[in-house]
Amino acid sequence: MTLPDKLTISRIFLTFVFMFFLFCGGVLAKSLALFTFLIASFTDFLDGFIAREQNISTDFGKLMDPIADKILILAAFMAFVELKLVPAWMVVIIMLREITITGLRLFSLTKGKVIPADIGGKQKMVSQVASILAILIFLILREAGIKVFGFWTDRTEMIYKDTIFALMLVTTALTVISGVGYLVKNRDVYFNAKHH
């Protein structure tokens, strides 16, 4: 197994570590959740970089890399729904988009076609990661504000939750737009499949 493939698997393992810390109370646990998410996100960049530099891309990597990404991102968003920080309908839309496009990508691989990430997909990914990081920082500040410094008020809570909602609206919109873009741009993959 190549190093990029090992990094991909480590991202799935780190997702469980991230979830464990996220649901633990205290500033330290929330900080460790943020740190774990940052490491997991870095492995996504690192495995792709090493695979390109050393030209050691594998079928396993092509299959599992996008799946590992979705596991990490969707686990975070579903956790935020459980913590009542993000509306469930937004996460359902994001999940539908990710499942549909990942399915399209995997299906296209069986036809010998690789669907590369486009600018819309990259913007979507950046917005998703930015929203997750913002929410994790919010959780750390809230834990510190309530349990350590005592500065957290109902108004502070409302401002932060309104900010999170606005960020998630942008993220959800970019997710839908990029998904539609992929479907339109690669319509030959599924239209041709119907004829066979």
C-alpha positions as CSV (number, residue, x, y, z in Angstrom):
1,M,0.0,0.0,0.0
2,T,1.4,3.4,-1.0
3,L,1.9,6.3,1.4
4,P,-0.9,8.4,-0.2
5,D,-3.3,5.4,0.3
6,K,-2.2,5.1,4.0
7,L,-2.9,8.8,4.4
8,T,-6.3,8.4,2.9
9,I,-7.1,5.6,5.4
10,S,-5.7,7.7,8.3
11,R,-8.2,10.4,7.4
12,I,-11.1,8.0,8.0
13,F,-9.6,7.0,11.3
14,L,-9.0,10.7,12.3
15,T,-12.7,11.3,11.6
16,F,-13.7,9.1,14.5
17,V,-11.0,10.7,16.7
18,F,-12.4,14.1,15.7
19,M,-16.0,13.0,16.6
20,F,-14.9,11.7,20.0
21,F,-13.3,15.0,21.0
22,L,-16.2,17.1,19.5
23,F,-18.8,15.4,21.8
24,C,-16.6,15.8,24.9
25,G,-17.1,18.8,27.1
26,G,-14.5,21.4,27.9
27,V,-12.2,23.8,26.0
28,L,-9.4,21.3,25.7
29,A,-11.6,18.6,24.0
30,K,-13.1,21.2,21.6
31,S,-9.5,22.4,20.8
32,L,-8.4,18.9,20.2
33,A,-11.4,18.4,17.9
34,L,-10.3,21.4,15.9
35,F,-6.7,20.2,15.8
36,T,-7.7,16.7,14.7
37,F,-9.9,18.2,11.9
38,L,-7.0,20.4,10.7
39,I,-4.7,17.3,10.6
40,A,-7.3,15.3,8.7
41,S,-7.8,18.1,6.2
42,F,-4.0,18.3,5.7
43,T,-3.8,14.6,4.9
44,D,-6.2,15.3,2.0
45,F,-3.8,17.8,0.5
46,L,-0.7,15.7,1.4
47,D,-1.9,12.4,-0.2
48,G,-2.8,14.1,-3.5
49,F,0.5,16.0,-3.5
50,I,2.6,12.9,-2.9
51,A,0.6,10.9,-5.5
52,R,1.2,13.5,-8.1
53,E,4.9,14.2,-7.3
54,Q,5.9,10.5,-7.2
55,N,3.4,9.4,-9.8
56,I,2.0,6.7,-7.6
57,S,-1.7,7.1,-8.1
58,T,-3.6,3.8,-7.5
59,D,-7.1,2.6,-8.2
60,F,-7.6,2.3,-4.4
61,G,-6.7,5.9,-4.0
62,K,-9.0,7.1,-6.8
63,L,-11.8,5.2,-5.2
64,M,-11.2,6.0,-1.5
65,D,-9.8,9.5,-1.5
66,P,-13.1,11.2,-2.4
67,I,-15.0,8.9,-0.1
68,A,-12.7,9.7,2.8
69,D,-13.2,13.4,2.2
70,K,-17.0,13.0,2.3
71,I,-16.8,10.9,5.5
72,L,-14.9,13.7,7.2
73,I,-17.0,16.6,6.0
74,L,-20.4,14.9,6.4
75,A,-19.5,13.6,9.8
76,A,-18.7,17.1,11.0
77,F,-22.0,18.6,9.6
78,M,-24.1,15.8,11.0
79,A,-22.4,16.3,14.4
80,F,-23.3,20.0,14.2
81,V,-27.0,19.1,13.6
82,E,-26.8,16.9,16.7
83,L,-25.4,19.9,18.6
84,K,-28.2,22.1,17.2
85,L,-25.8,24.5,15.5
86,V,-26.8,23.8,11.9
87,P,-30.3,23.2,10.4
88,A,-30.8,19.6,9.3
89,W,-32.2,20.6,5.9
90,M,-28.9,22.2,4.9
91,V,-27.0,19.1,5.8
92,V,-29.5,16.9,3.9
93,I,-29.0,19.0,0.8
94,I,-25.2,18.8,1.2
95,M,-25.3,15.0,1.7
96,L,-27.5,14.5,-1.4
97,R,-25.1,16.6,-3.5
98,E,-22.0,14.8,-2.2
99,I,-23.5,11.3,-2.7
100,T,-24.8,12.1,-6.2
101,I,-21.5,13.6,-7.5
102,T,-19.3,10.9,-5.8
103,G,-21.5,8.3,-7.4
104,L,-21.2,10.0,-10.7
105,R,-17.4,10.1,-10.3
106,L,-17.2,6.5,-9.4
107,F,-19.5,5.5,-12.2
108,S,-17.4,7.5,-14.7
109,L,-14.3,5.6,-13.5
110,T,-15.9,2.4,-14.6
111,K,-16.2,4.0,-18.1
112,G,-12.6,5.0,-18.1
113,K,-13.2,8.6,-17.5
114,V,-11.9,10.7,-14.6
115,I,-14.0,13.7,-13.6
116,P,-11.5,16.3,-12.2
117,A,-12.4,18.9,-9.6
118,D,-13.4,22.1,-11.3
119,I,-13.3,25.7,-9.8
120,G,-16.9,25.3,-8.5
121,G,-16.0,22.1,-6.7
122,K,-12.9,23.7,-5.2
123,Q,-14.9,26.7,-4.0
124,K,-17.5,24.4,-2.5
125,M,-14.8,22.5,-0.7
126,V,-13.2,25.7,0.7
127,S,-16.5,27.0,1.9
128,Q,-17.4,23.7,3.6
129,V,-14.0,23.6,5.4
130,A,-14.3,27.3,6.3
131,S,-17.7,26.8,7.8
132,I,-16.6,23.8,9.8
133,L,-13.6,25.6,11.1
134,A,-15.7,28.7,12.0
135,I,-18.2,26.4,13.9
136,L,-15.4,24.7,15.7
137,I,-13.9,28.0,16.8
138,F,-17.3,29.1,17.9
139,L,-17.6,26.0,20.1
140,I,-14.1,26.7,21.6
141,L,-15.0,30.3,22.3
142,R,-18.4,29.3,23.8
143,E,-16.8,26.7,26.1
144,A,-14.2,29.3,27.2
145,G,-16.7,32.0,27.6
146,I,-19.1,30.0,29.7
147,K,-16.7,27.9,31.8
148,V,-13.5,29.9,32.0
149,F,-14.0,33.6,31.5
150,G,-17.7,34.1,32.0
151,F,-18.2,36.5,29.2
152,W,-20.7,34.5,27.1
153,T,-24.2,36.0,27.0
154,D,-27.4,35.2,25.2
155,R,-26.7,38.1,22.8
156,T,-23.2,36.7,22.0
157,E,-24.8,33.3,21.4
158,M,-27.3,34.8,19.0
159,I,-24.7,36.7,17.1
160,Y,-22.5,33.7,16.6
161,K,-25.4,31.4,15.6
162,D,-26.6,34.0,13.1
163,T,-23.1,34.2,11.6
164,I,-23.0,30.4,11.4
165,F,-26.4,30.3,9.7
166,A,-25.2,32.9,7.1
167,L,-22.0,30.9,6.4
168,M,-24.0,27.7,6.0
169,L,-26.4,29.4,3.6
170,V,-23.4,30.3,1.4
171,T,-21.9,26.9,1.7
172,T,-25.2,25.2,0.9
173,A,-25.7,27.4,-2.1
174,L,-22.2,26.8,-3.4
175,T,-22.6,23.1,-2.9
176,V,-25.8,23.0,-4.9
177,I,-24.4,25.2,-7.7
178,S,-21.2,23.1,-8.0
179,G,-23.3,19.9,-8.0
180,V,-25.5,21.1,-10.8
181,G,-22.4,22.2,-12.7
182,Y,-20.9,18.8,-12.5
183,L,-24.1,17.1,-13.7
184,V,-24.5,19.4,-16.6
185,K,-20.8,19.3,-17.6
186,N,-20.6,15.5,-17.4
187,R,-24.1,14.6,-18.7
188,D,-22.6,12.4,-21.4
189,V,-21.5,9.9,-18.7
190,Y,-25.1,9.1,-17.6
191,F,-26.8,9.8,-20.9
192,N,-24.5,7.4,-22.8
193,A,-25.1,4.8,-20.0
194,K,-28.8,4.8,-20.8
195,H,-28.2,3.8,-24.4
196,H,-26.1,0.8,-23.4
